[in-house]
């Protein structure tokens, strides 16, 4: 299956975190680097790691190009994440075709209310849609359940709650979908990958009420140090993305300090959340070393020590 087209500014199912507009380019007329050009290759890591959360189907490069580039800097495994039915099918097919790729499948929290209530503006990648009601959501969840049984699918997600983009009218669909994803993950013995935006208390509440799967990952961890302690006590993994390097993200750096070494992952969420100093330019798995090195500095441990822990953690979570 061909990669899907780039999505509008504001993100696909990432809750509107897309800061990478336009396509890659060369130097501008003033001779300065194009702000939309891909960042340069970082120095390779000594210890190979995985990108625990990426969207290859939303990036400019082919899958093969992305994997070769990532491997050249020590990123030897990627977790391709599904956000809707089409993307989840693509993730499963891509993981089956590439040894370095594993898949997760899900309906993103913002996808669930679109299925139930419709999407008249066509903001999502499927274009304009009419309301399908609860029956359409349940049918879509049955397909996610089927995909989750595949051996190359190692996680169910990204699922969870997002109160930034979806208003009160969509909360019931989001929570119903989240609870069903938790059940799917537990029945298939797969990791649960959580998208949590502006919904910390309710995400933790639903996990407690439903009973969390054995392995839970808070993708693009967005809480503070206090929440990191709660997650650590529950044994939840925290995956940090490039926004941990942003100037206004001290709460994330505080969380990195608190998070136990055996519960930390690193991700790109590419093509979004490109780490500083390349913020606003296209993100891709090969930029994992930039974020990992920043995290090592914050946590005051060696780069190799963090990479070793992250590699072991990611393999344990996704069972590869």
C-alpha positions in Angstrom: 0.0 0.0 0.0 1.3 3.5 -0.9 2.0 6.0 1.9 -0.9 8.3 2.5 -0.7 11.9 1.7 0.5 14.5 4.1 -2.3 15.9 6.3 -3.4 19.5 6.9 -1.5 21.7 9.3 -2.6 20.9 12.8 -1.8 17.2 12.7 -3.6 14.0 11.6 -4.7 12.3 14.7 -2.0 13.8 16.9 -4.3 16.4 18.5 -3.1 19.3 16.4 0.7 19.2 17.2 1.9 19.4 13.6 4.4 22.2 13.4 5.9 21.0 10.1 4.3 22.8 7.2 5.1 22.3 3.6 7.6 20.0 2.0 11.4 19.7 2.3 13.4 22.2 0.4 16.9 23.5 -0.2 18.6 26.8 0.7 16.4 29.8 0.3 17.3 32.8 -1.9 19.2 34.4 1.0 21.5 31.4 1.2 20.2 30.4 4.6 19.0 26.8 5.2 15.3 26.3 4.3 13.3 25.9 7.5 11.4 23.1 5.9 14.4 21.1 4.8 15.1 17.9 6.6 17.5 18.4 9.5 21.0 16.9 9.1 21.9 13.4 10.3 23.0 13.4 14.0 26.0 11.5 15.2 25.2 7.8 15.4 24.3 6.2 18.7 26.8 3.7 20.0 23.9 1.5 21.3 21.0 0.8 18.8 17.6 1.9 20.0 14.0 1.9 18.7 11.6 4.8 17.8 8.7 3.7 19.9 6.1 5.8 18.1 6.2 7.0 14.5 3.9 7.6 11.5 5.8 6.5 8.4 2.6 6.9 6.4 2.6 10.6 7.0 6.3 11.3 6.1 7.8 12.4 2.8 10.3 9.6 2.5 9.4 6.0 1.5 9.4 3.4 4.2 12.6 2.0 2.8 14.4 5.4 2.8 13.2 6.1 6.3 14.5 2.8 7.6 17.9 3.0 6.0 18.4 6.6 7.2 17.3 5.7 10.8 19.6 2.6 10.9 22.6 4.7 9.8 22.4 6.6 13.1 21.6 3.6 15.3 17.7 3.6 15.2 17.2 0.0 14.1 13.6 -0.6 15.0 10.4 1.5 14.6 6.9 1.1 15.9 4.5 2.2 13.2 1.3 3.5 14.9 -2.2 3.2 13.5 -4.8 6.1 14.0 -7.8 4.9 12.0 -8.9 1.9 10.1 -6.9 2.7 6.9 -3.8 3.6 8.9 -4.0 0.5 11.1 -4.3 -1.8 8.1 -1.3 0.0 6.5 0.7 -0.4 9.7 0.0 -4.1 9.9 0.9 -4.6 6.2 4.1 -2.5 6.5 5.2 -4.4 9.6 4.6 -7.7 7.8 6.8 -6.5 5.0 9.8 -5.1 7.0 11.8 -6.8 9.7 12.6 -3.5 11.3 9.0 -2.5 11.7 6.4 -3.5 14.3 2.8 -2.2 14.3 0.1 -0.9 16.6 -3.5 -0.5 15.6 -6.3 1.7 16.9 -8.9 4.4 16.4 -7.3 7.6 17.7 -9.4 9.4 20.4 -10.3 12.1 17.9 -11.3 9.4 15.3 -14.0 7.9 17.5 -16.4 10.9 17.6 -15.9 11.5 13.9 -17.2 8.0 13.2 -20.2 8.5 15.5 -21.0 12.1 14.8 -19.6 12.6 11.3 -16.9 14.9 9.9 -18.7 17.4 7.6 -15.5 19.5 7.1 -13.5 16.5 5.9 -10.6 17.5 8.3 -9.7 13.8 8.8 -7.7 11.9 6.1 -10.9 10.1 5.0 -12.5 13.3 3.8 -16.1 14.4 4.7 -18.2 11.8 6.5 -21.8 11.5 7.6 -22.7 10.4 11.1 -22.5 6.6 11.6 -23.7 6.4 15.2 -22.6 3.9 17.8 -23.1 1.0 15.4 -20.4 2.3 13.1 -18.0 2.8 15.9 -18.5 -0.7 17.2 -18.0 -2.1 13.7 -14.7 -0.2 13.4 -13.6 -1.5 16.8 -14.3 -5.1 15.6 -11.9 -4.5 12.7 -9.3 -3.2 15.2 -9.9 -6.3 17.3 -9.2 -8.5 14.2 -6.0 -6.6 13.3 -4.8 -6.7 16.9 -4.6 -10.5 16.7 -1.9 -10.4 13.9 1.6 -11.5 15.0 3.3 -8.4 13.6 0.9 -6.1 15.6 2.5 -5.6 19.0 0.3 -2.9 20.5 -3.2 -1.4 20.6 -3.0 2.3 20.2 -2.9 5.1 20.0 -6.0 5.3 22.0 -7.1 7.3 25.0 -8.7 10.6 25.5 -8.1 14.0 23.9 -10.0 17.0 25.3 -8.1 19.5 23.2 -9.6 18.9 19.8 -12.8 17.0 20.7 -15.5 18.9 22.6 -18.0 17.7 25.2 -20.3 16.2 22.6 -17.6 13.7 21.6 -16.5 12.6 25.1 -18.9 9.6 25.3 -17.6 8.2 22.0 -14.0 8.7 23.1 -14.4 7.0 26.4 -16.4 4.1 25.0 -13.7 3.6 22.4 -10.9 3.8 25.0 -12.6 1.2 27.2 -13.0 -1.1 24.2 -9.3 -0.7 23.2 -8.3 -1.6 26.8 -10.3 -4.8 26.5 -8.8 -5.6 23.1 -5.2 -5.1 24.4 -5.8 -7.4 27.4 -7.5 -10.2 25.4 -4.7 -10.3 22.8 -1.9 -9.7 25.3 -0.7 -6.6 23.5 0.7 -3.3 24.9 -1.7 -0.4 25.3 -0.4 2.8 23.7 -2.1 5.9 25.1 -2.7 9.3 23.7 -3.5 11.6 26.6 -4.1 15.3 25.8 -5.6 17.6 28.5 -7.3 14.5 30.0 -4.8 13.1 32.6 -7.3 12.5 35.4 -9.9 10.8 33.2 -7.3 8.6 31.5 -6.0 7.4 34.8 -9.5 6.9 36.1 -10.6 4.8 33.1 -7.4 2.6 33.4 -8.2 2.0 37.0 -11.8 1.2 36.4 -11.2 -1.2 33.5 -8.0 -2.7 34.9 -4.9 -1.8 32.9 -3.2 -4.3 30.6 0.2 -5.7 31.7 2.0 -3.1 29.6 0.8 0.4 29.2 2.7 3.2 27.4 1.9 6.9 27.7 2.9 8.0 24.2 4.3 11.5 24.0 4.2 11.8 27.7 2.6 15.2 28.5 2.2 15.1 32.3 4.4 16.7 35.0 6.7 15.2 37.6 3.8 14.4 40.0 1.9 12.4 37.3 5.2 10.7 36.4 5.3 9.4 40.0 1.7 8.1 39.7 2.6 6.4 36.4 5.8 4.9 37.9 3.8 3.5 40.9 1.4 1.9 38.5 4.2 0.5 36.3 3.2 2.5 33.3 5.9 3.3 30.7 6.5 6.9 29.7 7.6 7.6 26.1 9.2 11.1 25.6 9.2 12.9 22.3 11.0 15.8 20.8 8.9 18.3 22.7 11.0 17.5 25.8 13.6 19.8 24.2 11.2 22.8 23.8 11.9 25.9 25.9 8.4 25.9 27.4 8.5 22.2 28.4 10.2 22.3 31.8 7.5 20.1 33.2 8.5 17.3 30.7 12.1 17.6 31.7 11.1 17.4 35.4 9.2 14.2 34.5 12.2 12.7 32.8 14.2 13.2 36.0 11.4 11.4 38.1 10.7 8.6 35.6 12.4 5.4 36.6 15.1 4.3 34.1 13.3 1.0 33.4 10.0 2.8 32.4 11.4 5.2 29.9 11.0 5.1 26.1 11.9 7.6 23.4 9.9 8.4 20.3 9.6 10.9 17.4 5.8 11.0 16.8 7.2 11.9 13.3 6.5 13.9 11.3 5.5 16.0 14.3 7.3 17.4 17.4 10.8 17.8 15.8 13.3 18.3 18.6 15.2 21.6 19.1 17.2 23.1 17.4 15.1 21.8 14.4 11.7 22.6 15.7 9.3 23.3 12.9 11.2 21.2 10.4 10.1 17.7 9.3 10.7 15.0 11.9 11.7 11.4 11.2 13.0 8.3 13.1 16.6 9.3 12.3 16.3 12.2 14.7 15.8 10.0 17.8 19.5 10.5 18.8 18.8 14.3 19.3 16.0 13.7 21.7 17.7 10.8 23.5 20.9 12.9 24.1 18.8 15.7 25.5 17.0 13.3 27.8 20.4 11.9 29.0 21.6 15.4 29.8 18.4 16.1 31.8 18.6 12.8 33.7 22.4 13.3 34.2 23.3 9.8 33.0 25.5 8.7 30.1 24.1 8.5 26.6 25.0 4.9 26.3 23.4 4.0 29.6 20.1 5.6 28.6 20.2 4.0 25.2 20.7 0.6 26.7 17.8 1.1 29.0 15.5 2.5 26.3 16.4 -0.4 23.9 15.6 -3.0 26.6 12.4 -1.3 27.7 11.0 -1.0 24.1 11.7 -4.6 23.3 10.1 -5.6 26.6 7.0 -3.5 25.9 6.4 -4.7 22.4 7.8 -8.2 22.8 10.2 -8.4 19.9 
